[in-house]
Amino acid sequence: VNQAEALKNSDQFEATSRQLKQLQNAWREINGTLPKKQAAELWTKFRAANNHFFERLKKHIETQRPAEVRPGATPGSPEESLLRKRELAKRAEALIALPPNQGVTQAKNLQAEWKQSGAVRGPESDQLWQRFMLACDKVFEMSALDYYLRKRQAEGAPPLPPAERAQTATVALRKFIESDRQELAVLQDNLGKLNSSASNDQFRQLLQGKIRTFERKIQTKTELIALFQLPTSG
């Protein structure tokens, strides 16, 4: 409870979110060992500290929402669209700090906003698209990973300690990466066998798109592994 209250006003949103999630796991481990009345009183304080931080996090993410009109950029112009896409990419990258279910909902909302943000051409357009999709993919992968870890845990078993959960998540992600690499190798092999006939152009583009998707999947999981291996304080 004291640790949660010490963190509730932190501005280090991503790191603090991760620490609070670990405290939530630790709480579930010890909750059954406390007298009922004492547990209820402490839970009220603990939940209030968590709610306070995550409400601040939501407001922080909302402040990243682009203004309707930007100085120096005409609404609906390519310049305005580029500014919006930069903001959307930035907001998407902040979602990894949210609990998985909230992150998924907001990522889907951002994807809808992206579709309405206008067309942009040039090298930065592709870079922003990759950055935005990678950030959204992290949220979706984290949600899938959370479901996988909960599903494989024996019913009624206590939650894993934070360090053990991080290790289990890392092992699972490496297993998923190996599966992705196998799929990627098959796609690359099929693309290599495809002759250069114009009649194969549509299928070639399909394979190339799938290859890029699996390359991004591998990058996403690799970056999540690095996130789980970051040291925590508190």
C-alpha positions in Angstrom: 0.0 0.0 0.0 2.8 2.4 0.9 4.6 1.7 -2.3 1.5 2.3 -4.4 0.8 5.5 -2.6 4.4 6.6 -3.2 4.0 6.0 -6.9 0.5 7.4 -7.6 1.8 10.9 -8.5 4.7 9.8 -10.6 5.2 11.3 -14.0 7.3 8.4 -15.2 4.2 6.9 -16.7 5.5 3.8 -18.5 7.9 2.7 -15.7 5.4 3.4 -12.9 2.6 1.5 -14.8 4.9 -1.5 -14.9 5.7 -1.2 -11.2 2.1 -0.9 -10.2 1.1 -4.0 -12.2 3.8 -5.9 -10.4 2.5 -4.6 -7.0 -1.0 -5.8 -8.1 0.4 -9.3 -8.7 2.2 -9.2 -5.4 -1.0 -8.1 -3.7 -2.9 -11.1 -5.0 -0.2 -13.4 -3.5 -0.6 -12.1 0.0 -4.3 -11.1 0.0 -5.5 -14.5 1.3 -3.1 -14.4 4.3 -4.6 -11.3 5.9 -7.7 -11.0 8.2 -10.7 -10.2 6.2 -11.4 -6.7 7.8 -7.7 -5.7 7.6 -7.5 -6.9 3.9 -10.6 -4.9 3.0 -9.3 -1.7 4.6 -5.9 -2.0 2.9 -7.4 -3.0 -0.4 -9.5 0.3 -0.4 -6.3 2.3 0.0 -4.3 0.2 -2.5 -7.1 0.4 -5.1 -7.4 4.2 -4.6 -3.7 4.7 -5.2 -3.8 2.6 -8.4 -7.0 4.3 -9.6 -5.4 7.8 -9.0 -2.4 7.0 -11.1 -4.2 5.3 -14.0 -6.7 8.2 -14.1 -3.7 10.6 -14.4 -2.3 8.3 -17.1 -5.5 8.5 -19.1 -5.5 12.3 -18.9 -1.9 12.3 -19.9 -2.6 10.3 -23.0 -5.6 12.5 -23.8 -3.4 15.6 -23.7 -1.4 14.0 -26.6 -4.6 14.3 -28.8 -3.9 16.8 -31.6 -5.7 20.1 -31.8 -8.3 20.5 -34.5 -6.4 23.4 -36.1 -2.6 23.7 -36.0 -0.9 27.0 -36.4 1.0 27.1 -39.7 -0.9 24.2 -41.2 -4.1 24.4 -43.1 -6.8 22.0 -41.9 -7.0 19.1 -44.3 -3.6 19.9 -45.9 -0.8 17.3 -46.2 1.1 19.3 -43.5 -1.8 19.0 -41.1 -2.2 15.3 -41.9 1.5 14.8 -41.2 1.2 16.5 -37.8 -1.8 14.3 -36.9 0.1 11.2 -37.8 3.1 12.2 -35.7 0.7 12.8 -32.7 -1.1 9.5 -33.3 2.2 7.6 -33.4 3.3 9.3 -30.1 0.0 8.4 -28.5 0.1 4.9 -29.6 3.6 4.5 -28.1 2.2 5.6 -24.7 -0.5 2.8 -24.7 2.0 0.1 -23.6 1.8 1.7 -20.1 -2.0 0.9 -19.8 -3.5 -2.4 -18.6 -3.9 -4.7 -21.6 -7.7 -4.4 -21.9 -7.6 -0.6 -21.8 -4.6 -0.5 -24.2 -6.4 -2.7 -26.8 -9.5 -0.5 -26.7 -7.5 2.7 -27.2 -5.3 1.2 -29.8 -8.3 0.3 -31.9 -9.6 3.9 -31.5 -6.3 5.3 -32.6 -6.3 3.0 -35.7 -9.7 4.4 -36.6 -8.3 8.0 -36.1 -5.4 7.1 -38.3 -7.7 6.2 -41.2 -9.3 9.6 -40.9 -6.1 11.5 -40.6 -5.6 12.1 -44.3 -3.1 11.0 -46.9 0.6 11.8 -46.6 3.4 10.8 -49.0 7.1 10.6 -48.8 9.7 8.7 -46.6 8.3 10.0 -43.3 4.9 8.7 -44.2 6.2 5.1 -44.3 8.3 5.6 -41.2 5.3 6.9 -39.2 3.2 4.1 -40.4 5.7 1.5 -39.3 6.2 3.3 -36.0 2.4 3.5 -35.4 1.8 -0.1 -36.3 4.7 -1.3 -34.2 3.3 0.5 -31.1 -0.2 -0.9 -31.7 1.1 -4.4 -32.3 2.9 -4.2 -28.9 -0.4 -3.5 -27.2 -2.1 -6.4 -29.0 0.8 -8.8 -28.4 0.9 -7.8 -24.7 -2.9 -8.5 -24.4 -2.5 -11.9 -26.1 0.5 -12.7 -23.9 -1.5 -11.8 -20.7 -4.3 -14.1 -21.8 -1.8 -16.9 -22.6 -0.1 -16.6 -19.2 -3.5 -16.6 -17.3 -4.8 -19.5 -19.3 -1.8 -21.8 -18.7 -1.8 -21.1 -15.0 -3.5 -23.8 -12.9 -7.0 -22.9 -11.7 -6.9 -21.5 -8.2 -3.1 -21.2 -8.2 -1.7 -18.0 -6.8 -0.3 -15.4 -9.3 3.3 -15.7 -10.2 5.7 -13.4 -8.4 6.7 -10.4 -10.7 10.2 -11.7 -11.5 9.0 -15.2 -12.3 6.1 -13.9 -14.4 8.6 -11.8 -16.4 10.8 -14.8 -16.9 7.8 -16.9 -18.0 6.7 -14.2 -20.4 10.1 -14.0 -21.9 10.2 -17.7 -22.5 6.8 -17.6 -24.1 7.7 -14.7 -26.4 10.9 -16.5 -27.5 8.7 -19.5 -28.4 6.3 -17.4 -30.3 9.2 -15.7 -32.2 10.5 -19.1 -33.3 7.1 -20.0 -34.7 7.0 -16.6 -36.5 10.4 -17.2 -38.0 9.3 -20.5 -39.3 6.3 -18.9 -40.9 8.5 -16.1 -42.3 10.9 -18.6 -43.8 8.1 -20.4 -45.7 6.8 -17.1 -47.1 10.3 -16.0 -48.2 10.8 -19.4 -49.8 7.5 -19.2 -51.7 8.4 -15.6 -52.8 11.8 -16.8 -54.1 10.2 -19.6 -56.1 7.7 -17.2 -57.8 8.7 -16.3 -61.4 8.8 -12.7 -62.6 5.7 -13.1 -64.8 3.3 -10.1 -64.6 0.5 -12.6 -63.9 2.1 -13.2 -60.5 2.2 -9.6 -59.4 -0.9 -9.7 -57.2 0.3 -12.9 -55.4 3.8 -11.4 -55.1 2.4 -8.3 -53.4 0.4 -10.5 -51.1 3.4 -12.5 -50.1 5.5 -9.3 -49.6 2.8 -7.9 -47.4 2.7 -11.0 -45.2 6.5 -11.0 -45.0 6.5 -7.5 -43.7 3.8 -8.4 -41.2 5.8 -11.3 -39.8 9.0 -9.2 -39.7 7.0 -6.7 -37.6 5.6 -9.4 -35.4 9.2 -10.6 -34.7 10.4 -7.1 -34.0 7.4 -6.4 -31.7 8.0 -9.5 -29.6 11.7 -8.9 -29.4 11.1 -5.4 -28.1 8.6 -6.8 -25.5 11.3 -9.2 -24.3 13.6 -6.2 -23.8 10.8 -4.4 -21.8 10.4 -7.4 -19.5 14.1 -7.5 -18.9 14.2 -3.8 -17.8 15.2 -3.5 -14.1 12.5 -2.2 -11.7 12.8 -0.1 -8.6 10.7 0.0 -5.5 
